[in-house]
Amino acid sequence: MKAVVIRRYGSSEVLEYEDVAQPKIKPLELLVKVHASSVNPIDWKIRKGLLRFITGNKFPIILGFDLSGEVVEVGSGVTRFKPKDQIYGSVGFPGGAYAEFATVPEKSVAPKPTNISYQEAAAVPTAALTALQALQNQGKIQPGQSVLINGAAGGVGSFAVQIAKVLDANVTAVCSTKNLDLVKSLGADRLIDYTQQDFTQDVAQYDIIFDAVGKQSFSRSKGVLKPNGVYVTTLPTPDSILQSVITAFIPGKKAKLVFASPNTQDLVYLKDLIETGKIRIVIDRTYPLQELASAHAYSETERAVGKIVIDASSP
């Protein structure tokens, strides 16, 4: 099969499109014909070697977490899926979805939403699960609460704005000038243009601050948190890890980290929201698999609006 692999850490130039052996499934896995995948910042952070303390130095590596496609084969222990089922979900660490075929745990996928394409479905798993789990699991969001989303026009942020509205929160969205109209169309109640205003100096206070782009810190943000407010970030820095440990043991404002954990229950919930029109998918650009290097380079500019999709079915 065709896949994009890396044989060393480095720039987007280390991504190589080539023939590799098709993976073999384990008892609780599915073999999936990948129709589409997407780019998440963790993909190129792994590629650059920023997570080598986890990934080590064993090559080659096929990156890519998100996928949507058609089940080809099921493991002996799989009970919920069969060949030809259309699914979407996320493969295990460190990836494997940047390929024509991929194996994925049964517990990490769900039926694909029926009203969207494979390409749109591939944009959902990591970003939308991160948003949902940040707000629901870490933030313990409640109806009527005041929520601020930093990076509201990005892949995670665009889902976070919509999910927070579904959960009946009052949403303040932070983005650049050019994305204000988009973010407003996603349902934000209030907008902050970060080129004009620093949200950490805001007069308002929030029950939850979700830093979907990891550009602020708990220390700077806590001044605009309510007394029992929660700050959630996607970026595990030494400071954010330390603050999450410290605040876990003292009353008052909390700092938390979110790491998307793919599971069928949450993916089915997101599927229902998509099929009922309660959330929509924002896609910036779509690249064929063989142009993955260009897709990574664009993602690294951190200027993408919504998601970058990889079409694995393109010739």
KETINU-776109 format. One line per field, with one value per residue (C-alpha): z negated, x negated, y negated; chain; residue number from 1. Coordinates in Angstrom, 1 decimal. Example, Ala and Ser with C-alpha at 12.3 -4.5 7.8 and 13.67 -1.06 7.14 Angstrom:
BEGIN
zz = (-7.8 / -7.1)
xx = (-12.3 / -13.7)
yy = (4.5 / 1.1)
mol = (A / A)
seq = (1 / 2)
***
This chain:
BEGIN
zz = (0.0 / 0.3 / -2.9 / -4.1 / -6.4 / -8.3 / -8.9 / -11.0 / -12.8 / -11.0 / -8.8 / -6.5 / -4.0 / -5.9 / -5.0 / -2.2 / -0.1 / 0.7 / 0.8 / -2.6 / -3.9 / -4.7 / -8.5 / -10.2 / -12.7 / -16.2 / -17.7 / -18.9 / -15.8 / -12.4 / -9.1 / -7.4 / -3.8 / -4.6 / -2.5 / -4.4 / -7.4 / -8.7 / -10.2 / -13.9 / -15.5 / -17.4 / -14.0 / -13.1 / -16.7 / -16.6 / -13.2 / -14.5 / -17.4 / -20.1 / -21.6 / -21.1 / -24.9 / -24.1 / -20.6 / -20.9 / -17.9 / -16.3 / -12.6 / -10.2 / -11.6 / -9.8 / -11.4 / -11.4 / -14.0 / -12.4 / -9.8 / -8.1 / -5.8 / -5.1 / -7.2 / -5.2 / -7.9 / -11.6 / -14.3 / -16.0 / -19.1 / -17.3 / -17.8 / -16.7 / -13.1 / -10.0 / -6.5 / -4.4 / -7.5 / -7.1 / -10.2 / -11.6 / -14.6 / -15.8 / -15.7 / -18.5 / -19.3 / -17.4 / -14.4 / -11.3 / -9.3 / -6.6 / -4.5 / -2.2 / -4.9 / -8.7 / -11.8 / -14.5 / -17.9 / -17.8 / -20.9 / -19.2 / -16.3 / -15.6 / -12.5 / -10.2 / -10.3 / -7.4 / -6.2 / -5.6 / -3.3 / -4.3 / -4.1 / -6.5 / -8.9 / -9.0 / -10.3 / -13.4 / -15.8 / -17.5 / -17.3 / -18.3 / -21.0 / -22.5 / -22.6 / -24.1 / -26.7 / -27.7 / -28.3 / -29.7 / -31.4 / -32.6 / -32.8 / -34.1 / -32.0 / -33.2 / -31.4 / -31.8 / -32.6 / -31.0 / -28.8 / -26.9 / -24.0 / -23.0 / -19.4 / -18.4 / -14.6 / -14.8 / -14.4 / -18.1 / -18.8 / -16.1 / -17.6 / -21.1 / -20.3 / -18.9 / -21.6 / -24.4 / -22.8 / -22.5 / -26.2 / -26.8 / -27.8 / -27.2 / -24.8 / -24.4 / -21.4 / -20.9 / -17.3 / -14.8 / -12.9 / -9.7 / -11.5 / -13.5 / -11.1 / -10.9 / -14.7 / -15.1 / -12.6 / -14.8 / -17.6 / -19.8 / -22.0 / -22.3 / -20.3 / -21.3 / -18.5 / -20.0 / -17.7 / -19.5 / -23.0 / -25.5 / -27.0 / -30.2 / -30.8 / -30.2 / -32.6 / -32.4 / -34.4 / -33.3 / -34.7 / -32.1 / -30.0 / -27.3 / -25.6 / -22.5 / -21.0 / -24.2 / -23.7 / -27.3 / -30.7 / -33.9 / -35.7 / -33.2 / -32.8 / -36.4 / -36.9 / -34.7 / -36.1 / -38.6 / -42.2 / -41.3 / -37.6 / -35.5 / -33.0 / -30.5 / -28.0 / -25.2 / -25.7 / -28.2 / -29.2 / -32.5 / -33.9 / -32.9 / -34.3 / -37.6 / -37.9 / -37.3 / -40.1 / -42.5 / -42.0 / -42.2 / -46.0 / -46.9 / -46.9 / -44.3 / -40.7 / -38.8 / -35.9 / -33.8 / -30.8 / -28.1 / -26.0 / -23.5 / -24.4 / -21.5 / -22.5 / -20.8 / -23.2 / -22.6 / -18.8 / -18.7 / -20.6 / -18.1 / -15.2 / -16.6 / -16.8 / -13.2 / -11.9 / -13.6 / -12.3 / -15.8 / -14.8 / -11.4 / -10.2 / -9.1 / -6.6 / -5.5 / -2.8 / -1.5 / -0.2 / 1.5 / -0.6 / 1.6 / 0.8 / -3.0 / -3.3 / -2.0 / -4.4 / -7.4 / -6.3 / -6.2 / -9.6 / -11.1 / -10.1 / -12.8 / -10.5 / -9.4 / -9.9 / -11.0 / -9.8 / -7.2 / -5.5 / -3.8 / -1.0 / -0.8 / 2.1 / 4.5 / 7.2)
xx = (0.0 / -1.0 / -1.8 / -3.7 / -6.5 / -9.3 / -12.7 / -14.1 / -12.9 / -13.0 / -11.2 / -8.3 / -10.9 / -11.4 / -7.9 / -8.3 / -5.4 / -6.2 / -5.1 / -5.0 / -3.5 / 0.2 / 0.7 / 2.1 / 5.0 / 5.1 / 8.2 / 9.9 / 8.9 / 10.4 / 8.5 / 9.8 / 9.5 / 8.7 / 10.6 / 9.4 / 7.3 / 6.4 / 3.5 / 3.3 / 0.4 / -0.6 / -1.4 / -4.1 / -5.3 / -6.0 / -7.7 / -10.0 / -11.1 / -9.5 / -7.9 / -10.8 / -10.8 / -7.6 / -8.1 / -11.8 / -14.0 / -12.4 / -11.7 / -9.9 / -6.9 / -3.6 / -1.9 / 1.7 / 4.4 / 7.7 / 9.3 / 12.6 / 13.1 / 14.5 / 14.0 / 12.2 / 11.6 / 12.4 / 10.5 / 11.7 / 12.9 / 14.7 / 18.5 / 19.8 / 18.5 / 18.3 / 16.7 / 18.1 / 19.2 / 18.4 / 16.6 / 14.6 / 12.3 / 8.7 / 5.8 / 3.4 / 0.2 / -2.0 / 0.4 / 0.8 / 3.6 / 1.4 / 1.8 / 4.2 / 5.0 / 4.8 / 5.6 / 7.7 / 9.0 / 12.8 / 13.2 / 11.8 / 14.3 / 17.9 / 20.2 / 19.5 / 22.1 / 24.4 / 24.8 / 21.2 / 18.4 / 15.4 / 13.2 / 15.4 / 15.7 / 11.9 / 11.7 / 13.7 / 12.1 / 9.0 / 10.1 / 13.8 / 12.9 / 10.4 / 13.0 / 15.7 / 13.5 / 11.9 / 15.3 / 17.2 / 14.6 / 12.1 / 14.2 / 17.3 / 19.3 / 22.8 / 25.7 / 25.5 / 21.8 / 19.5 / 16.9 / 14.0 / 12.4 / 8.9 / 8.1 / 11.7 / 11.1 / 8.7 / 9.5 / 10.2 / 11.5 / 14.1 / 15.6 / 15.3 / 17.4 / 20.2 / 20.1 / 20.1 / 23.3 / 24.9 / 24.2 / 26.0 / 23.0 / 22.4 / 19.4 / 16.7 / 14.5 / 11.0 / 9.6 / 8.0 / 9.8 / 10.2 / 12.0 / 14.5 / 17.4 / 16.7 / 16.6 / 19.7 / 21.5 / 20.5 / 22.6 / 20.2 / 22.1 / 19.2 / 16.0 / 12.5 / 10.0 / 6.7 / 4.9 / 6.8 / 7.3 / 5.6 / 8.3 / 6.3 / 6.9 / 10.7 / 13.2 / 15.4 / 14.8 / 15.2 / 16.2 / 14.1 / 11.2 / 10.2 / 6.9 / 7.4 / 4.1 / 1.9 / 0.9 / 1.6 / 0.9 / 2.9 / 0.8 / 1.8 / 5.4 / 6.4 / 7.1 / 10.2 / 11.3 / 14.1 / 13.2 / 13.9 / 13.1 / 11.2 / 8.4 / 7.9 / 5.0 / 4.0 / 0.3 / -1.6 / -4.5 / -6.4 / -4.5 / -1.1 / -1.8 / -3.1 / -0.1 / 2.3 / 0.7 / 0.6 / 4.2 / 5.5 / 4.8 / 5.9 / 9.4 / 10.2 / 9.2 / 8.0 / 5.5 / 6.0 / 4.7 / 6.7 / 5.5 / 8.1 / 9.1 / 10.9 / 13.9 / 17.1 / 19.4 / 18.1 / 17.8 / 21.4 / 22.4 / 20.5 / 22.1 / 25.6 / 24.7 / 23.4 / 26.5 / 28.9 / 27.1 / 26.0 / 22.3 / 20.6 / 17.2 / 14.9 / 12.2 / 9.5 / 7.7 / 7.6 / 4.5 / 3.9 / 1.9 / -1.2 / -1.2 / -1.3 / -4.5 / -2.8 / 0.1 / -2.2 / -4.1 / -0.8 / 0.3 / -3.0 / -2.1 / 0.6 / 2.9 / 5.3 / 8.9 / 10.6 / 9.1 / 6.6 / 7.8 / 5.8 / 7.7 / 6.3 / 8.6 / 7.1 / 4.8)
yy = (0.0 / -3.6 / -5.6 / -8.6 / -7.6 / -9.3 / -7.6 / -10.4 / -13.5 / -16.8 / -19.3 / -18.5 / -17.3 / -14.1 / -12.9 / -10.3 / -8.9 / -5.3 / -1.6 / 0.2 / 3.4 / 3.4 / 3.6 / 6.7 / 6.5 / 7.7 / 9.3 / 6.1 / 4.0 / 3.1 / 2.9 / -0.3 / -1.5 / -5.1 / -7.6 / -10.7 / -11.8 / -15.3 / -17.2 / -18.0 / -20.0 / -16.8 / -15.2 / -17.7 / -18.0 / -14.2 / -14.6 / -17.3 / -15.1 / -17.3 / -14.2 / -11.8 / -11.1 / -9.2 / -8.0 / -7.1 / -6.5 / -3.5 / -4.1 / -4.1 / -5.8 / -6.5 / -9.5 / -10.7 / -10.1 / -10.9 / -8.8 / -8.1 / -5.2 / -1.7 / 1.4 / 4.1 / 6.7 / 7.2 / 8.9 / 12.0 / 10.1 / 7.3 / 7.3 / 3.9 / 3.6 / 5.6 / 5.2 / 2.4 / 0.3 / -3.4 / -4.6 / -7.5 / -7.8 / -7.9 / -5.4 / -4.9 / -6.8 / -7.7 / -7.4 / -5.4 / -7.1 / -8.7 / -5.6 / -3.8 / -1.3 / -1.5 / 0.5 / -1.1 / 0.2 / 1.0 / -1.2 / -4.3 / -4.5 / -5.0 / -5.0 / -7.9 / -10.7 / -10.0 / -13.6 / -14.5 / -13.3 / -11.1 / -14.2 / -16.2 / -13.2 / -13.0 / -16.5 / -15.7 / -13.1 / -14.7 / -18.3 / -17.8 / -15.2 / -17.6 / -20.4 / -18.2 / -16.6 / -19.9 / -21.5 / -18.5 / -16.3 / -19.0 / -22.1 / -20.4 / -22.9 / -23.8 / -25.6 / -29.3 / -29.4 / -32.0 / -30.3 / -31.9 / -30.0 / -31.2 / -30.3 / -30.1 / -29.9 / -27.0 / -23.3 / -22.7 / -26.2 / -26.1 / -22.9 / -24.3 / -27.4 / -25.2 / -22.5 / -25.1 / -26.6 / -23.2 / -22.8 / -26.2 / -28.2 / -31.9 / -32.0 / -34.6 / -33.8 / -35.1 / -35.2 / -37.5 / -40.3 / -38.3 / -35.5 / -37.4 / -36.9 / -33.1 / -32.7 / -34.7 / -32.4 / -29.5 / -30.9 / -33.0 / -35.5 / -37.9 / -38.4 / -39.5 / -40.5 / -39.5 / -42.0 / -44.7 / -43.4 / -41.0 / -38.8 / -38.4 / -42.1 / -41.8 / -43.3 / -40.2 / -37.0 / -33.4 / -30.1 / -28.3 / -29.5 / -27.0 / -27.9 / -25.8 / -26.9 / -26.9 / -30.6 / -31.8 / -30.5 / -29.8 / -32.5 / -35.2 / -34.0 / -33.4 / -37.1 / -36.8 / -33.5 / -33.4 / -32.2 / -28.6 / -28.9 / -26.4 / -27.1 / -24.2 / -24.1 / -21.8 / -22.4 / -20.3 / -22.7 / -22.3 / -25.3 / -24.0 / -20.6 / -22.1 / -24.4 / -21.5 / -19.5 / -22.4 / -23.6 / -20.1 / -20.1 / -23.6 / -25.2 / -27.8 / -28.3 / -25.2 / -24.6 / -21.5 / -19.8 / -18.0 / -15.1 / -13.8 / -10.2 / -8.6 / -6.5 / -5.3 / -7.1 / -10.6 / -9.9 / -8.8 / -12.0 / -14.1 / -12.1 / -13.0 / -16.7 / -16.7 / -14.8 / -17.2 / -20.3 / -21.5 / -21.6 / -22.0 / -21.3 / -24.1 / -23.0 / -25.4 / -23.3 / -19.7 / -18.0 / -14.6 / -12.2 / -12.6 / -16.3 / -15.8 / -17.7 / -20.9 / -20.2 / -20.0 / -23.1 / -25.0 / -23.7 / -24.9 / -28.5 / -28.2 / -30.3 / -27.6 / -28.4 / -25.2 / -21.9 / -20.7 / -17.5 / -14.8 / -13.0 / -9.5 / -8.5 / -11.0 / -9.6)
mol = (A / A / A / A / A / A / A / A / A / A / A / A / A / A / A / A / A / A / A / A / A / A / A / A / A / A / A / A / A / A / A / A / A / A / A / A / A / A / A / A / A / A / A / A / A / A / A / A / A / A / A / A / A / A / A / A / A / A / A / A / A / A / A / A / A / A / A / A / A / A / A / A / A / A / A / A / A / A / A / A / A / A / A / A / A / A / A / A / A / A / A / A / A / A / A / A / A / A / A / A / A / A / A / A / A / A / A / A / A / A / A / A / A / A / A / A / A / A / A / A / A / A / A / A / A / A / A / A / A / A / A / A / A / A / A / A / A / A / A / A / A / A / A / A / A / A / A / A / A / A / A / A / A / A / A / A / A / A / A / A / A / A / A / A / A / A / A / A / A / A / A / A / A / A / A / A / A / A / A / A / A / A / A / A / A / A / A / A / A / A / A / A / A / A / A / A / A / A / A / A / A / A / A / A / A / A / A / A / A / A / A / A / A / A / A / A / A / A / A / A / A / A / A / A / A / A / A / A / A / A / A / A / A / A / A / A / A / A / A / A / A / A / A / A / A / A / A / A / A / A / A / A / A / A / A / A / A / A / A / A / A / A / A / A / A / A / A / A / A / A / A / A / A / A / A / A / A / A / A / A / A / A / A / A / A / A / A / A / A / A / A / A / A / A / A / A / A / A / A / A / A / A / A / A / A / A / A / A / A / A / A / A / A / A / A)
seq = (1 / 2 / 3 / 4 / 5 / 6 / 7 / 8 / 9 / 10 / 11 / 12 / 13 / 14 / 15 / 16 / 17 / 18 / 19 / 20 / 21 / 22 / 23 / 24 / 25 / 26 / 27 / 28 / 29 / 30 / 31 / 32 / 33 / 34 / 35 / 36 / 37 / 38 / 39 / 40 / 41 / 42 / 43 / 44 / 45 / 46 / 47 / 48 / 49 / 50 / 51 / 52 / 53 / 54 / 55 / 56 / 57 / 58 / 59 / 60 / 61 / 62 / 63 / 64 / 65 / 66 / 67 / 68 / 69 / 70 / 71 / 72 / 73 / 74 / 75 / 76 / 77 / 78 / 79 / 80 / 81 / 82 / 83 / 84 / 85 / 86 / 87 / 88 / 89 / 90 / 91 / 92 / 93 / 94 / 95 / 96 / 97 / 98 / 99 / 100 / 101 / 102 / 103 / 104 / 105 / 106 / 107 / 108 / 109 / 110 / 111 / 112 / 113 / 114 / 115 / 116 / 117 / 118 / 119 / 120 / 121 / 122 / 123 / 124 / 125 / 126 / 127 / 128 / 129 / 130 / 131 / 132 / 133 / 134 / 135 / 136 / 137 / 138 / 139 / 140 / 141 / 142 / 143 / 144 / 145 / 146 / 147 / 148 / 149 / 150 / 151 / 152 / 153 / 154 / 155 / 156 / 157 / 158 / 159 / 160 / 161 / 162 / 163 / 164 / 165 / 166 / 167 / 168 / 169 / 170 / 171 / 172 / 173 / 174 / 175 / 176 / 177 / 178 / 179 / 180 / 181 / 182 / 183 / 184 / 185 / 186 / 187 / 188 / 189 / 190 / 191 / 192 / 193 / 194 / 195 / 196 / 197 / 198 / 199 / 200 / 201 / 202 / 203 / 204 / 205 / 206 / 207 / 208 / 209 / 210 / 211 / 212 / 213 / 214 / 215 / 216 / 217 / 218 / 219 / 220 / 221 / 222 / 223 / 224 / 225 / 226 / 227 / 228 / 229 / 230 / 231 / 232 / 233 / 234 / 235 / 236 / 237 / 238 / 239 / 240 / 241 / 242 / 243 / 244 / 245 / 246 / 247 / 248 / 249 / 250 / 251 / 252 / 253 / 254 / 255 / 256 / 257 / 258 / 259 / 260 / 261 / 262 / 263 / 264 / 265 / 266 / 267 / 268 / 269 / 270 / 271 / 272 / 273 / 274 / 275 / 276 / 277 / 278 / 279 / 280 / 281 / 282 / 283 / 284 / 285 / 286 / 287 / 288 / 289 / 290 / 291 / 292 / 293 / 294 / 295 / 296 / 297 / 298 / 299 / 300 / 301 / 302 / 303 / 304 / 305 / 306 / 307 / 308 / 309 / 310 / 311 / 312 / 313 / 314 / 315)
***
